[in-house]
């Protein structure tokens, strides 16, 4: 049983901090979802073996220690199936950027929306963040749907701003402001 876990609903899904000691489990998760996650997210190109898995989780442990970011895993039936992150957290400026990914077995169940809602609510209500951004490729409909369900507003399209695996993609900037946030 994990020391810290938050229920994400009646389906047994949980949100828990992801830490470097969980590098093997994180790598196994990345291996299960490598192709699916990698279709829109460069993380599978970064987390390729146990050492790189540990290094990625250590990077986030350092962000937590510096109060500049967070990573929380999404577990379903005891298996790590995805994560939500605060890629950036700047409480002095009142801004944060949230992100996510899932392996295919967990898609379409609302897990990211529920998990992101918890993380964003914490950033706004506990850490005093005023603005949370969600940056997404314009062709990533599932992630755009999450931004909509979270009550975010699309603010901009950055045309061909992101080179991913040799192809230029448009990125959309979505955000929610603290006064508009509804849990």
LUMFI-645924 format. One record per residue (C-alpha): residue number from 0; x, y, z. Coordinates in Angstrom, 2 decimals. Each point is the difference from the previous one (the first is absolute). Layout:
<pts>
+-----+---------+---------+---------+
: pos :       x :       y :       z :
+-----+---------+---------+---------+
: NUM :       X :       Y :       Z :
...
+-----+---------+---------+---------+
</pts>
This chain:
<pts>
+-----+---------+---------+---------+
: pos :       x :       y :       z :
+-----+---------+---------+---------+
:   0 :    0.00 :    0.00 :    0.00 :
:   1 :    1.41 :    3.41 :   -0.94 :
:   2 :    0.73 :    2.48 :    2.73 :
:   3 :   -1.84 :    2.81 :   -1.80 :
:   4 :   -2.83 :   -0.56 :   -2.45 :
:   5 :   -3.07 :    1.92 :   -1.02 :
:   6 :   -3.02 :   -1.76 :   -1.42 :
:   7 :   -1.07 :    1.16 :   -3.45 :
:   8 :   -3.47 :   -1.52 :    0.31 :
:   9 :   -1.93 :   -3.23 :    0.45 :
:  10 :    1.98 :   -1.92 :   -2.64 :
:  11 :    3.04 :   -0.54 :    2.27 :
:  12 :    2.21 :    2.49 :   -1.82 :
:  13 :    2.48 :    1.91 :    2.14 :
:  14 :    2.29 :    2.99 :   -0.28 :
:  15 :    3.38 :   -0.32 :    1.77 :
:  16 :    3.33 :    1.82 :   -0.09 :
:  17 :    2.53 :   -1.63 :   -2.32 :
:  18 :    3.50 :   -0.20 :    1.47 :
:  19 :    3.41 :   -1.26 :   -1.15 :
:  20 :   -0.32 :   -3.26 :    1.97 :
:  21 :   -2.87 :   -0.89 :   -2.38 :
:  22 :    2.24 :    0.14 :   -3.09 :
:  23 :   -0.53 :   -3.68 :   -0.90 :
:  24 :   -3.77 :    0.34 :    0.15 :
:  25 :    0.19 :    3.25 :   -1.98 :
:  26 :    2.14 :   -1.63 :   -2.68 :
:  27 :   -2.41 :   -2.97 :   -0.24 :
:  28 :   -2.87 :    2.49 :   -0.44 :
:  29 :    1.94 :    1.88 :   -2.68 :
:  30 :    0.80 :   -3.28 :   -1.80 :
:  31 :   -3.70 :   -0.99 :   -0.02 :
:  32 :   -1.02 :    3.36 :   -1.44 :
:  33 :    3.11 :    0.93 :   -1.97 :
:  34 :   -1.59 :    0.15 :   -3.47 :
:  35 :   -3.33 :    1.46 :    1.17 :
:  36 :    1.58 :    2.65 :    2.25 :
:  37 :    2.73 :    0.72 :   -2.53 :
:  38 :   -2.53 :    0.89 :   -2.70 :
:  39 :   -0.36 :    3.42 :    1.65 :
:  40 :    2.51 :    0.18 :    2.85 :
:  41 :    3.79 :   -0.21 :   -0.10 :
:  42 :    0.30 :   -1.65 :    3.41 :
:  43 :    0.43 :   -3.55 :   -1.41 :
:  44 :    3.08 :    1.30 :   -1.85 :
:  45 :    1.43 :    1.19 :    3.35 :
:  46 :   -0.97 :   -2.92 :    2.26 :
:  47 :    1.58 :   -2.98 :   -1.77 :
:  48 :    1.65 :   -2.02 :    2.78 :
:  49 :    0.17 :   -0.20 :    3.79 :
:  50 :    2.69 :    2.70 :    0.27 :
:  51 :   -1.96 :    2.52 :   -2.09 :
:  52 :   -3.21 :   -0.88 :    1.84 :
:  53 :    1.67 :    0.69 :    3.34 :
:  54 :    1.54 :    3.23 :   -1.37 :
:  55 :   -3.39 :    1.26 :   -1.21 :
:  56 :   -1.64 :   -0.68 :    3.35 :
:  57 :    3.01 :    1.54 :    1.79 :
:  58 :   -0.45 :    3.16 :   -2.11 :
:  59 :   -3.56 :    0.27 :    1.33 :
:  60 :    1.13 :   -0.78 :    3.57 :
:  61 :    2.36 :    2.96 :   -0.36 :
:  62 :   -2.86 :    2.13 :   -1.35 :
:  63 :   -2.13 :   -0.96 :    3.01 :
:  64 :    2.89 :    0.93 :    2.33 :
:  65 :    0.39 :    3.34 :   -1.80 :
:  66 :   -3.80 :    0.53 :   -0.09 :
:  67 :    0.19 :    0.32 :   -3.79 :
:  68 :   -1.92 :   -3.06 :   -1.24 :
:  69 :   -1.81 :   -3.24 :    0.88 :
:  70 :   -0.66 :   -3.46 :   -1.41 :
:  71 :   -2.79 :   -2.29 :    1.17 :
:  72 :   -0.73 :   -3.43 :   -1.35 :
:  73 :   -3.43 :   -1.31 :   -0.85 :
:  74 :   -0.53 :   -3.57 :    1.18 :
:  75 :   -2.89 :   -2.20 :   -1.11 :
:  76 :   -0.50 :   -3.30 :    1.81 :
:  77 :    3.47 :    0.35 :    1.51 :
:  78 :    1.78 :    0.58 :   -3.33 :
:  79 :    1.66 :    3.26 :   -1.01 :
:  80 :   -1.82 :    1.03 :   -3.21 :
:  81 :    0.78 :    3.71 :   -0.41 :
:  82 :    0.99 :    3.23 :    1.65 :
:  83 :   -0.83 :    3.65 :    0.41 :
:  84 :    2.71 :    2.57 :    0.45 :
:  85 :    0.63 :    3.59 :    0.76 :
:  86 :    2.82 :    0.50 :   -2.49 :
:  87 :    0.48 :    3.47 :    1.37 :
:  88 :   -1.12 :    1.42 :    3.33 :
:  89 :    0.92 :    3.60 :    0.79 :
:  90 :   -1.88 :    1.10 :    3.09 :
:  91 :    1.72 :    3.41 :    0.05 :
:  92 :   -1.35 :    0.74 :   -3.48 :
:  93 :   -3.24 :   -1.88 :    0.71 :
:  94 :    0.31 :   -2.25 :   -3.06 :
:  95 :    0.21 :   -3.70 :   -0.76 :
:  96 :   -0.12 :   -2.30 :   -3.01 :
:  97 :   -1.78 :   -3.34 :    0.33 :
:  98 :    0.37 :   -3.06 :   -2.20 :
:  99 :   -0.88 :   -3.68 :   -0.17 :
: 100 :    0.30 :   -3.36 :   -1.72 :
: 101 :   -1.61 :   -3.44 :    0.16 :
: 102 :    0.74 :   -3.44 :   -1.32 :
: 103 :   -2.66 :   -1.37 :   -2.37 :
: 104 :   -1.71 :   -2.29 :    2.54 :
: 105 :   -1.00 :    3.05 :    2.05 :
: 106 :   -1.25 :    2.27 :   -2.79 :
: 107 :   -3.61 :    1.07 :   -0.17 :
: 108 :   -0.83 :   -0.48 :    3.68 :
: 109 :    0.28 :    3.61 :    1.16 :
: 110 :    3.10 :   -0.72 :    2.08 :
: 111 :    2.06 :    2.93 :   -1.29 :
: 112 :   -2.84 :    2.46 :    0.47 :
: 113 :   -0.57 :   -1.14 :    3.59 :
: 114 :    3.73 :   -0.05 :    0.82 :
: 115 :    0.72 :    3.36 :   -1.67 :
: 116 :   -2.92 :    1.53 :    1.88 :
: 117 :    1.57 :   -1.04 :    3.33 :
: 118 :    3.46 :    1.30 :   -0.96 :
: 119 :   -1.29 :    3.31 :   -1.40 :
: 120 :   -2.26 :    0.50 :    3.00 :
: 121 :    3.02 :   -0.49 :    2.29 :
: 122 :    2.06 :    2.49 :   -2.03 :
: 123 :   -2.74 :    2.64 :    0.16 :
: 124 :   -1.43 :   -0.50 :    3.48 :
: 125 :    3.08 :   -1.11 :    1.95 :
: 126 :    2.92 :    1.58 :   -1.87 :
: 127 :   -1.81 :    3.18 :   -1.05 :
: 128 :    0.59 :   -0.35 :   -3.74 :
: 129 :   -2.06 :    2.47 :   -2.02 :
: 130 :    0.42 :   -1.50 :   -3.48 :
: 131 :    0.42 :   -3.62 :   -1.10 :
: 132 :    0.90 :   -0.70 :   -3.62 :
: 133 :   -0.52 :   -3.14 :   -2.08 :
: 134 :    2.19 :   -0.13 :   -3.14 :
: 135 :   -1.12 :   -2.55 :   -2.57 :
: 136 :    0.58 :   -0.93 :   -3.63 :
: 137 :   -2.97 :    1.13 :   -2.11 :
: 138 :   -0.53 :   -3.56 :   -1.21 :
: 139 :   -0.17 :   -1.48 :    3.51 :
: 140 :   -3.79 :   -0.13 :    0.31 :
: 141 :   -0.05 :   -2.06 :    3.23 :
: 142 :    2.18 :    2.53 :    1.83 :
: 143 :   -2.00 :    2.92 :   -1.40 :
: 144 :   -3.16 :   -1.71 :    1.26 :
: 145 :    1.58 :   -0.18 :    3.48 :
: 146 :    0.76 :    3.74 :   -0.11 :
: 147 :   -3.63 :    0.67 :   -0.92 :
: 148 :   -1.31 :   -2.26 :    2.79 :
: 149 :    2.25 :    1.86 :    2.45 :
: 150 :   -1.68 :    3.27 :   -0.99 :
: 151 :    3.05 :    1.40 :   -1.74 :
: 152 :   -0.09 :    2.61 :   -2.74 :
: 153 :    1.97 :   -0.32 :   -3.23 :
: 154 :    2.08 :    3.14 :   -0.23 :
: 155 :    2.34 :   -0.50 :   -2.91 :
: 156 :    1.23 :   -2.23 :   -2.77 :
: 157 :    3.75 :    0.14 :   -0.51 :
: 158 :    0.33 :   -1.01 :   -3.63 :
: 159 :    2.64 :   -2.64 :   -0.75 :
: 160 :    1.75 :    0.84 :    3.27 :
: 161 :    0.85 :   -3.54 :    1.04 :
: 162 :    2.31 :   -2.33 :   -1.90 :
: 163 :   -0.78 :   -3.56 :    1.03 :
: 164 :    1.71 :   -2.92 :   -1.66 :
: 165 :    0.77 :    2.01 :   -3.12 :
: 166 :   -3.47 :    1.52 :   -0.50 :
: 167 :   -1.11 :    3.50 :    0.98 :
: 168 :   -3.18 :    0.19 :    2.08 :
: 169 :   -2.27 :    2.81 :    1.06 :
: 170 :   -0.29 :    0.38 :    3.77 :
: 171 :   -3.02 :    1.32 :    1.83 :
: 172 :    0.19 :    1.88 :    3.28 :
: 173 :   -2.95 :   -0.62 :    2.30 :
: 174 :   -0.30 :    1.47 :    3.48 :
: 175 :   -2.17 :    0.45 :    3.02 :
: 176 :    0.23 :    2.92 :    2.42 :
: 177 :   -0.58 :   -0.38 :    3.72 :
: 178 :   -3.17 :    2.15 :    0.04 :
: 179 :   -1.52 :   -2.26 :   -2.66 :
: 180 :    1.09 :   -3.32 :    1.56 :
: 181 :   -2.81 :   -2.33 :    1.01 :
: 182 :    0.84 :   -3.33 :    1.60 :
+-----+---------+---------+---------+
</pts>
